[in-house]
Amino acid sequence: MVKNRTYRIVLRKEEDGNYTAMVPALPGCITWGETVDHAIEMAKEAIVAYVEVLKEEGEPVPDDSETFEYSLQLSA
């Protein structure tokens, strides 16, 4: 049975104009793309590969289904 999983992707624009994509639920799952859309597509591919390895090794597969996020902006 295939389980639907939720993953948060954090994107950061780099000085060279590319975007780094990080998947916090999967430590070390980091990739990049030339645009936001490209970075997201690369992240999807990285997530699939990461999860496949976890399954092959019999490791638990974490996700962000119970993760909530809030952004707070403060003036300091």
C-alpha positions in Angstrom: 0.0 0.0 0.0 1.3 3.4 -1.0 1.2 6.0 1.8 0.7 9.7 0.9 3.4 11.7 2.6 3.8 15.5 3.1 7.1 17.2 2.8 7.9 20.9 3.4 10.5 22.3 1.0 12.4 25.4 2.1 13.8 27.5 -0.7 16.6 30.0 -0.4 17.6 32.3 -3.2 21.4 32.4 -3.6 23.7 35.2 -4.6 24.2 33.6 -8.1 20.4 33.6 -8.7 19.9 29.9 -8.2 17.6 28.4 -5.5 18.7 26.0 -2.9 15.9 23.5 -1.8 16.1 21.8 1.6 13.7 19.2 3.0 13.9 19.5 6.8 12.1 16.2 7.5 14.9 14.4 5.6 18.3 15.4 7.0 20.8 16.1 4.2 18.2 16.2 1.5 19.3 19.3 -0.3 19.3 20.2 -3.9 19.1 23.3 -6.1 17.5 24.7 -9.3 17.9 27.6 -11.6 14.3 28.8 -10.9 11.8 28.2 -8.1 9.9 25.7 -10.2 13.2 23.9 -11.2 14.3 23.7 -7.5 10.9 22.3 -6.5 11.1 19.6 -9.3 14.6 18.7 -8.2 13.4 18.5 -4.6 10.7 16.1 -5.6 13.2 13.9 -7.3 15.5 14.0 -4.3 12.7 13.1 -1.9 11.7 10.1 -4.0 15.3 8.8 -4.1 15.8 9.5 -0.3 12.6 7.7 0.6 13.5 4.7 -1.6 16.8 4.3 0.1 15.1 4.5 3.6 12.6 1.8 2.5 15.3 -0.5 1.1 17.3 -0.2 4.3 14.2 -0.9 6.5 14.4 2.6 8.1 11.4 4.6 9.2 10.3 7.2 6.6 9.6 10.6 8.3 7.5 13.3 6.8 6.0 16.7 7.7 2.3 15.6 8.1 2.3 16.6 11.7 4.5 19.7 11.3 3.0 23.2 11.5 4.9 26.3 10.5 4.4 30.0 11.4 6.6 32.9 10.1 7.0 35.8 12.5 8.5 39.1 11.4 9.9 41.4 14.1 11.6 44.8 14.0 14.8 44.7 16.0 
